[in-house]
Amino acid sequence: MCPSYTSSQSANLQAVNEQKILSAANKLFLKKGYFNVNIAKIAREAGVSKGTIYNYFQGKDDILKTLIVNHFSSVDSLKIELKGKAMIKEYIDSSINSLESHCNFLRVVYPLVFFTHSFNYLKDFLLDVTKKQVKSLTKAFDETGAEHPFGEAALLVTEIDGMNLHYMSVKEKYPLHLFKNILYNRYGFS
């Protein structure tokens, strides 16, 4: 006979299982790369059955989508209450902190965007993230009186994206904090 759970217990069990699966997949993707991992390996690492994974996710691609959405929602939370220079500084700081903290995850994701055609949803998702960043920063640059707020916002997002790519390539040799200081000087932060 199956144990009977309250709706609260079921929700808690679901959350625990989902987190175990996501953590296991993330660990394996970082260690072995996306293409060298399958559902059986994720299940083994998570300590659940393959069937349990399919109760929560449609497959490995769905797990990756969830990890990506979770990652970008946690790092792409420009504080809407911030205005002008405070928002610009927050964007620079949070982007660089995220890059340092999540470089290995981004090393898994970015090749999927650039070198495969079957991950168009990822390209679309990243484009949406970029559009939101540019929109928020355009408003911030407008509040600072910038002559070309949209251009400044798009340029800053492009510079940060370029920093991401270079840092992922040559992490140990990349002068990330030098470039952060240059951006700080450009926008008048100390």
N, C-alpha and C positions, 0 to 999 in steps of 0.2 A: 504494500500500500504506500502511495506517495505521501510525503509529509504535507500537511496543510499549512500554508503561509498566509499571514495577513497581507493586505495590499502594501503596507509599509515595509514589511519584511521582504516581499517580492521585489519591490523597487530598490531596496538596499542591496539585495543579492544581485540584481541586474547591474546596478552601478559598480559593484565590486567586480563582477565578472567582466564587464566591459573594460574597466580600468586594467585588470590583469591582462586581458587580451591586447589592449593598446600598448601597455608597457612592454609586454613580451615582443610584440611586433616591432616596436620602436627600437628596442635593444638589438633584435636580430637584423633589422634593416641597417642600423648603424654599423654593426659588426660584419655582416656578410653582403650588404647591398640588396636592393629591392628584388632583383631578378634571381638571386640565389636563395630566396626564402619562399617556402610554401606554407599552406594552411596547416599541414601536419607538424611542421617545425614550430609554428607559432603556438599551436595547441600544446605541444610537448613543453615548450618554454613557459607557457602560462599555467600549466597544470590543469588543463581542461580538455574535454573531448573535442574533436573536430565538429561534432554536431552542436556543441555548445557555442562554438564560434558562429556557426550559421544561424543560431537563434538571434544573434545580435548584428551580424554583418553579412552582406551578400557574398563576400569573398575578400581576397587579399587587397584588391583594388579599393574596395569600400573601406577597409581598415586604413589604407594609406590616405584616402580622402579625409577620413575623420581626423587622422593625425595632423594633416596639413591644415584643415580648418581650425582645429584646436590650437595649433602653433600660431597661426597668423591672427587668430582672434585674441590670443594672449599678448602678442607683440604689436599688433596693429590697433591698439586702443589709445589713439591720440586723445588726450583729455580734452573733451569738447569745451569744458569750462575755461580752458586756457585761451588767452587771446594774444595776438600779435607776436612779439618776440618770445614770450614765454612758451607759446606753442612751437615755434621754430626750434628753440633750444631743446624742448622736450622731444621733438622728432629726432633731432641729431643724437641726443643722449640715448633714447630708447632704441634707436636703430643700431647704434654701435654696441650697446649692452647686449642686445638680442643677437647680434652677429657673433660676439665673443662667447655668449652662452650656448648658442644653437648652431654653431658653424658646422658641426658634423651632421646634424639633421639636414641642413641646407645642402650639404655635399651629396646627400642621397636624393633630394628633391630636384635640384637644378638640372642635373643631366637628363632627367625624365622630361623636362620641359624642352630642352634644346636638342636632344638627340633621338627622340622617339615621336612618332606621329599619333600614337594611341593614347596620349595623355592631353588631349585638347581641353578637357575640363580643367586641367591644372593651369594651362595657359590662360583660359578664360577667368579662372579664379584669381590668378596673380594680376591680371589686367584690372579686374574689379578692385583689388586691394590698392593698386597703384592709382587708379582714378580717385578713390576715396582720399588717399593721402594728398594727391595734388589739389583736390577740391578744398580740403581743410587748410592746407598750406597756402593756397591762393588767397583765401580769406585772411589768414594770418599776415601774409605779406601786404595785402591791401590795408590792413589795420596799422601797419608800420609806415604806410605812405610810400611803399615801393613804386617806382615808375611803371614796372611791368610785373604785377603780382603773379599772373599765371606763368610767365616765363621764369621768374625766380623760383616758383614752386616746382615747376617741371624740371628745372636745372638741378635743384637740390635733390629731388627724388632720383634723378638720373645719376648724380654723383654718388649717392648712397648705394644705389644698385651696382655701380661700377666698383665701389669699394668692397661690396659683398663678394663679387666675382673674384676680384684680385686676392682678397683675404682668404677665401676658400682655397685658392690655388697655391698660395705661398705663405700660409699663415705665420710661420715663424719669422719670415723675412719682411713681412709687410708692416710699414710704419703707420699703423692704424691711428694711434694717438697723435701723431704728428698731423695727420689729415684732419682729425677732430679739432685740434688746436687752430689749424688754418680756417676751418669753417667757423669756429668760435670768433676768431679775429675778424673774419669777413662780416659777421652779423653783429659784432659789438658785444660779445659775451666775454666774461673774464674767467 
